[in-house]
Amino acid sequence: MSRLESVFKQKHHKALIAYVTIGYPNIEATLKVVPLLADCGCDIIELGIPFSDPMADGATIQRASFKALENGITTNLCLNIANKLSKKTGVPLVFMTYFNPIFQYGLEKFCHDCVASGIDGLIVPELPPEEGDELGNLAGKSGVDLIYFLAPTSVEERIKLVAKKARGFIYLVSIAGVTGTRNELPPDLGKFIGRVKQIAKQPVCVGFGISTPEQAARIAQTADGVIIGSKLIQLLETDDADMTATQSFIRDTRKALDSIG
């Protein structure tokens, strides 16, 4: 059992997954906020490797990625930062990146170095399961879970394919579109989650658009976990030195999830 899978073996527990862009607003903030997120109740931390063409991300994370690149963040530096973070916290760490940086680095070397840096999983938004076997096999041999996406537009054939190949958990996109906070989520999202869970044995976690503890709790009525990114980036942009607002938001979200666990 991988470390990601072990998160979902806890009875009556809904996973809280937080996303941060490495190096935004600066490296020091990343090294500080990740342990804080874990201490406040996050079960998994998703570390975004900044990329020049983040097609799955909305304006908030695009801006964070652009700024991080301006700050000199590279794939090598992300691995170094992940290594430091893995020694500061015991929660699983997942890289969210795009295929080009992995390809340029070298697939096998990247998977090997991920393990050496304490990374437990990979999320590659634009890599479809039909084209992911090479990376998936290399990641699997290294002990890294390759996580695949499903969207509300996914047909049964695609759900079955992702259920066959995904490791760790399945990332369910709440809406067709890009990341970003939203006031309302689709009213039929619960039905879609249920349809996926009838086919897939892996845990199902929902991301894209979750911006309040109430939204997280509603989704977790049927999902195994929730993923929050853009909201956290927005909080970090205006938070104080102690990251008080960020900590408060995560604690409130953890409390909301525990109330339905």
C-alpha positions as CSV (number, residue, x, y, z in Angstrom):
1,M,0.0,0.0,0.0
2,S,1.4,3.4,-1.0
3,R,1.5,6.3,1.4
4,L,-1.3,8.0,-0.6
5,E,-3.5,5.0,-0.4
6,S,-3.0,4.8,3.3
7,V,-4.6,8.2,3.8
8,F,-7.9,6.9,2.6
9,K,-7.8,3.8,4.8
10,Q,-8.7,5.9,7.9
11,K,-12.3,5.1,8.8
12,H,-14.8,7.9,8.7
13,H,-12.2,10.3,7.4
14,K,-12.4,12.7,4.4
15,A,-9.0,13.7,2.9
16,L,-8.1,17.3,2.7
17,I,-5.6,18.1,0.0
18,A,-4.0,21.5,-0.4
19,Y,-2.3,22.9,-3.5
20,V,0.6,25.4,-3.4
21,T,2.7,26.7,-6.2
22,I,6.4,26.1,-5.3
23,G,8.2,29.5,-5.0
24,Y,5.1,31.6,-4.7
25,P,5.1,34.2,-3.4
26,N,8.7,33.1,-2.6
27,I,10.6,30.0,-1.6
28,E,10.6,31.0,2.1
29,A,6.8,31.1,2.0
30,T,6.6,27.6,0.5
31,L,8.9,26.1,3.1
32,K,6.8,27.8,5.8
33,V,3.3,27.2,4.6
34,V,3.5,23.4,3.8
35,P,4.2,22.3,7.3
36,L,1.5,24.7,8.6
37,L,-1.0,23.2,6.2
38,A,-0.2,19.7,7.5
39,D,-0.4,20.9,11.1
40,C,-3.8,22.4,10.5
41,G,-5.3,19.2,9.1
42,C,-4.3,18.6,5.5
43,D,-3.7,15.0,4.7
44,I,-1.8,15.5,1.4
45,I,0.0,18.5,-0.1
46,E,0.1,19.1,-3.8
47,L,3.2,21.0,-4.9
48,G,2.8,22.8,-8.2
49,I,5.9,22.9,-10.4
50,P,5.6,26.3,-12.2
51,F,5.3,26.0,-16.0
52,S,5.1,28.7,-18.7
53,D,1.9,27.2,-20.3
54,P,-0.3,25.9,-17.5
55,M,-3.3,25.0,-19.6
56,A,-5.4,23.5,-16.8
57,D,-5.0,26.4,-14.5
58,G,-7.1,29.6,-14.2
59,A,-5.9,33.1,-13.7
60,T,-4.9,32.8,-10.0
61,I,-2.6,29.8,-10.4
62,Q,-1.3,31.1,-13.8
63,R,-0.3,34.3,-12.1
64,A,1.4,32.3,-9.2
65,S,3.2,30.1,-11.7
66,F,4.4,33.1,-13.7
67,K,5.7,34.9,-10.6
68,A,7.5,31.7,-9.4
69,L,9.2,31.4,-12.7
70,E,10.3,35.0,-12.4
71,N,11.7,34.1,-9.0
72,G,13.9,31.5,-10.7
73,I,12.1,28.3,-9.8
74,T,13.2,25.3,-11.9
75,T,12.4,21.6,-11.8
76,N,15.7,20.9,-10.1
77,L,14.9,23.5,-7.5
78,C,11.4,22.1,-7.0
79,L,13.0,18.7,-6.2
80,N,15.3,20.3,-3.8
81,I,12.5,22.1,-2.0
82,A,10.4,18.9,-1.9
83,N,13.3,17.1,-0.3
84,K,13.4,19.8,2.4
85,L,9.7,19.7,2.9
86,S,9.6,15.9,3.2
87,K,11.9,16.2,6.2
88,K,9.6,18.9,7.8
89,T,6.3,17.1,7.6
90,G,5.1,13.5,7.5
91,V,2.1,13.9,5.1
92,P,2.4,12.6,1.5
93,L,3.6,15.1,-1.1
94,V,2.4,15.1,-4.7
95,F,3.9,17.0,-7.6
96,M,1.5,18.7,-10.0
97,T,3.3,19.4,-13.2
98,Y,3.0,19.3,-17.0
99,F,4.5,16.7,-19.2
100,N,7.0,19.0,-20.9
101,P,9.2,19.6,-17.8
102,I,9.2,15.9,-17.1
103,F,10.1,15.0,-20.7
104,Q,12.9,17.6,-20.7
105,Y,14.3,16.3,-17.4
106,G,14.0,12.7,-18.5
107,L,11.1,10.4,-17.5
108,E,13.1,7.7,-15.7
109,K,15.5,10.2,-14.0
110,F,12.5,12.4,-12.9
111,C,10.7,9.4,-11.3
112,H,13.9,8.3,-9.5
113,D,14.6,11.8,-8.2
114,C,11.0,12.2,-7.1
115,V,11.5,9.3,-4.8
116,A,14.8,10.6,-3.5
117,S,13.0,13.9,-2.8
118,G,10.1,12.3,-0.8
119,I,7.5,12.7,-3.5
120,D,4.7,10.1,-3.3
121,G,2.6,11.0,-6.4
122,L,2.4,12.8,-9.8
123,I,-0.5,14.7,-11.3
124,V,0.0,15.6,-15.0
125,P,-3.2,17.4,-16.2
126,E,-2.6,17.1,-20.0
127,L,-1.4,13.5,-20.0
128,P,-4.3,11.2,-21.0
129,P,-4.4,7.6,-19.8
130,E,-4.0,6.4,-23.5
131,E,-0.6,8.0,-23.6
132,G,0.6,7.6,-20.0
133,D,1.9,4.0,-19.9
134,E,5.6,4.9,-20.2
135,L,5.5,7.4,-17.4
136,G,3.0,5.3,-15.4
137,N,5.3,2.2,-15.6
138,L,8.4,4.1,-14.6
139,A,6.6,5.9,-11.8
140,G,5.1,2.6,-10.6
141,K,8.5,0.9,-10.5
142,S,9.9,3.8,-8.5
143,G,7.0,3.7,-6.0
144,V,5.3,6.9,-7.2
145,D,1.5,7.0,-7.9
146,L,0.4,8.5,-11.2
147,I,-2.9,10.2,-10.7
148,Y,-5.3,10.7,-13.6
149,F,-8.2,13.1,-14.1
150,L,-11.9,12.6,-14.9
151,A,-14.3,15.4,-15.8
152,P,-18.1,15.7,-15.8
153,T,-18.0,15.1,-19.6
154,S,-16.2,11.7,-19.1
155,V,-18.1,8.8,-20.7
156,E,-18.2,5.4,-19.1
157,E,-15.4,4.1,-21.4
158,R,-13.1,6.8,-20.2
159,I,-14.1,6.2,-16.5
160,K,-13.2,2.5,-16.9
161,L,-9.9,3.3,-18.5
162,V,-8.9,5.8,-15.7
163,A,-10.1,3.3,-13.1
164,K,-7.8,0.7,-14.6
165,K,-4.7,2.9,-14.7
166,A,-4.9,5.5,-11.9
167,R,-2.9,5.0,-8.7
168,G,-3.3,6.7,-5.4
169,F,-6.6,8.4,-6.1
170,I,-8.6,9.7,-9.0
171,Y,-8.7,13.5,-9.4
172,L,-12.3,14.4,-10.3
173,V,-12.7,17.8,-11.9
174,S,-15.9,19.5,-10.6
175,I,-16.6,21.4,-13.8
176,A,-15.4,21.4,-17.4
177,G,-12.9,24.3,-17.4
178,V,-9.8,25.5,-15.5
179,T,-9.0,25.9,-11.8
180,G,-10.4,28.9,-9.9
181,T,-12.7,29.8,-7.0
182,R,-16.4,29.7,-7.7
183,N,-19.5,30.8,-5.7
184,E,-21.5,27.8,-6.9
185,L,-20.6,24.2,-7.9
186,P,-22.7,22.1,-10.2
187,P,-25.9,20.8,-8.5
188,D,-25.5,17.3,-10.1
189,L,-21.8,16.9,-9.0
190,G,-22.8,14.3,-6.4
191,K,-24.4,12.1,-9.1
192,F,-21.3,12.3,-11.2
193,I,-19.1,11.3,-8.1
194,G,-21.5,8.4,-7.4
195,R,-21.3,7.2,-11.0
196,V,-17.5,7.2,-10.9
197,K,-17.4,5.4,-7.5
198,Q,-19.7,2.6,-8.9
199,I,-16.9,1.8,-11.4
200,A,-13.6,2.8,-9.8
201,K,-12.1,1.1,-6.7
202,Q,-9.7,4.0,-6.1
203,P,-10.6,6.9,-3.8
204,V,-12.2,9.8,-5.6
205,C,-11.1,13.4,-4.7
206,V,-12.7,16.5,-6.2
207,G,-11.0,19.7,-7.1
208,F,-11.4,22.9,-9.2
209,G,-13.6,25.6,-7.7
210,I,-13.8,24.7,-4.0
211,S,-13.5,27.9,-2.1
212,T,-15.4,27.5,1.2
213,P,-15.6,24.9,4.0
214,E,-19.3,24.5,3.3
215,Q,-18.6,23.6,-0.4
216,A,-15.9,21.1,0.8
217,A,-18.3,19.5,3.2
218,R,-21.1,19.2,0.6
219,I,-18.7,17.5,-1.9
220,A,-17.3,15.2,0.8
221,Q,-20.8,13.8,1.4
222,T,-20.1,11.6,-1.6
223,A,-16.4,12.1,-2.4
224,D,-13.4,10.6,-0.5
225,G,-11.6,13.9,-0.4
226,V,-11.4,17.5,-1.6
227,I,-8.6,19.5,-3.3
228,I,-8.3,23.2,-2.7
229,G,-5.8,25.4,-4.6
230,S,-6.8,28.8,-6.0
231,K,-8.4,29.8,-2.7
232,L,-5.1,29.1,-0.8
233,I,-3.1,31.0,-3.4
234,Q,-5.4,34.0,-2.9
235,L,-5.1,33.8,0.8
236,L,-1.3,33.7,0.6
237,E,-1.3,36.8,-1.6
238,T,-2.7,38.9,1.2
239,D,-2.0,37.0,4.4
240,D,0.1,38.3,7.3
241,A,3.6,37.0,8.2
242,D,2.1,34.2,10.4
243,M,-0.3,33.1,7.6
244,T,-3.2,33.5,10.1
245,A,-5.9,33.6,7.5
246,T,-4.6,30.5,5.7
247,Q,-4.3,28.5,8.9
248,S,-7.8,29.6,9.9
249,F,-9.3,28.6,6.6
250,I,-7.7,25.1,6.6
251,R,-8.8,24.5,10.2
252,D,-12.4,25.5,9.4
253,T,-12.4,23.3,6.4
254,R,-10.9,20.3,8.4
255,K,-13.6,20.9,11.0
256,A,-16.3,20.9,8.3
257,L,-15.1,17.7,6.8
258,D,-14.8,16.0,10.2
259,S,-18.4,16.9,10.9
260,I,-19.6,14.5,8.2
261,G,-16.9,11.8,8.4
